[in-house]
């Protein structure tokens, strides 16, 4: 039986005081999706509201994995994303949250998302995210009332990267917030690839790290 992965997407399309246009950053969903497809996994999409998520960085469509996502099944499936509350998340071997600035809008405090993340982790399945996607793990508390990220090796979009990208638009600094909740934060040079695994948790720093996150999830689920 093939492994099942649920990709959970933000529904936000604007962020910050200047309403900067945003969405799910194309390579951050397309590159892991390509790895899951190559592994023969069953892939479903959910979003917080059930509305069609937005895509950002369409100017990167000439990348092969990005293009295959757009003209193949990926974007078609993503447009039909189920509402998260209607999904039985217990049947999935892994969940994955792609980044882009969008998750910083609707994922920091979403109670259902936090419950899904914690329940998935505590039943032994994989939780994974890239770039701003690890905001989904922020403010999530385990059943012992400790923060999920406390003592865990975590990466995400860094303070240095944000300073040169969207500092005026984001409501808070993600690296600082994760560290404040006890994460052992791993930081590569800005825009360099970095994906890390800590048990069932896989995270990546930036768009260049999305493929590595997908590969690590595949390796765990296939035992390779």
N, C-alpha and C positions, 0 to 999 in steps of 0.2 A: 504494500500500500504506500502511495506517495505521501511525503510529508506535506503538511498544510501550513501556509504562511498567510497571516492577515496583515496587510499594509493599511495603517490608520493615518488618514490625511487630515490636515487642517482645512477649514472652510473659509479662512480669512483671505481677503483680497486687497486690504489696505492696512497701513500701520503708521502710527505716529501722528504728530501734530500737523504735518503737511500731507497726510493721507498718501504716503508713498505707496505706489502700486506694488503688490507682492502676490505670493502664492507659494505652491510647492516648487522648489527649485528643480528644474527638469532632470539634470544628471543625478540628483540625489534620490530620485525615485527610479529613473530609467536604468541606472547602472546596477543597483541591487536586484531590480526586477529581472534583468538579463541573466544574472547569476542564478537566481531561483529557477528561471525557465530552463537554463542549461542543465540544472540538477534534476529536472523533471518534477518539481514541486507543484502542488496545487496552490494557486494564488488567488486570494480574494481581496477586495478593497472595502474599507469602511471610512466614513467621515463622521465628524461630530454631529452634524445636523442632517446628514443624508442628502444634502444638496451637492451638486457637482463641484468638486474642488477646482481651484484655479491653478494654472501653471505659470511659473516665472522662468526666465532665461531661455525663452524660445529661440533666441539668437544662436543658441548652441546646438541647433537641430542637425548640423552637419556631422556631429559625432555619431558613429555607427549605432551605438546602443541607444542614444537619444532618438535617432531617426527611426530605428526599429520599434521603439516604444510608441512613437507618435503615429506611425502608419500601420503598425501591427495591432495586436490585441491589447497592449498595455493601456493606452489612453482610452480606448473604447471601454475597457473594464473599469477604469478609474472614473469615467464619467457616470457610470452606473453604480457607484459606491453605495453600499447600504448604510443606513443610519446605525451608528455604533450601538445604540441601545436595543436595536432589533437583532443583533448578531449574537449567536452563542459562541463566545470567545473561548470557551473551554475545549473546543474541538481542534484548536490550532496548536501546532508544535512550536510556533514562534510568532511574535508580533514584531513589526518594524515600523518605525515612525520616521519618514523623510523630513528633511529640513526645508530651508527657505526661511524668510522672515515670518511667514504666516503663523507657524506654531507659537511664536512669541505673543500672538494676539489672543488666541482662543484655547491654548493648552496649559498655561501655567497653573490655573486653579480649577480646571474642569474635573468635577468630582467623579463622574462616571469613568473618565479616562484614567484617573488615579486608581480607581478600583480595579479596572481591567489590567493595568500594569502590575499592581500588587498581586492580584489573583493569579495572573499568568506566571509571575515569578515564584510565588509560594507553592504552586503545584508542580514546579520543576521544569517549566517550559522556558523558552528563550525570550528575552526582551532586548530589542536592538533599536538603535537610532543613530542619526548622523547630523552633524552641524548644529543647527538650532533645534533639531528633533529631540535631543535629550532633555529639553524643557518638560517633556512629558513625564520624566522621572522626578522632576523637582516637586517638592511638597507632597510626595507620595510616602505614606507611612505604612510600615509592616504591621502585622497583628500584635507585635510586642511594643508598638508605639514608637519605634525608632525609624529614622528616615531611611528609605530604601537605599539612597546613595552613600550613606555613612559607612566609611571604611572600604568603599568599593573603588576600584581603579576605573576612572571615567575620563572620557574626552568629550569635547564639544567645541563649537566655535569659540575662539579665545578672545580675551580682552584686547590683545594687540590687533587681532583681525577686525574686531568690531570697531575699534578706533578709526580704522581706515575704510569702513564700509557703511555702517548704519548707526553710528553712535547717537545721532540726533533723532533717530526714529524708534529705537527700541526702548521699552519701558524700564528695563533694568539690564545689568550685565550678567549674562548667563554663567560664565566661568566663576565670577564672584559668588553668585547665588548657590551654585553647586558646591563650592568649597565651604561656604557657610553652613551647609547641611552635612558636612563631614566627608565629602568626596575626596579621594586621592586623585588629584587632577593631573593629567598628562598632557603636556603642551609641546608640540613640534614648532618649528619656525613657521611664520605665517604662510598659509596657502600650501604648505607641504603635506603630503599624504601621511596620515596616521590613523590607524584603527587598532583598537585594543579589545581584548576579551578578558573578563573577570568572571569565571564560572559561567553562569547563564546570561551574563550581561555583555553585550557587544556594542561599542560606541565608536564613532568616528568624528574627526575634528572639523572637516570642511568638505566642500564638493569633491575634492580630489580623493577623499577617503571613503566615498560611498561604495565604490567597487570592493574595497577591502572589507568593509562591513558585511556586504553580501557574501563574499567568499568565506569569511569566518563563520557566518551563520550556516552556510552550506556544509562547511567542514565539521561543525558540531553535529548537525543533523544526520550526516552521512557517515560519521565516525572516521573520517579521513583527515 
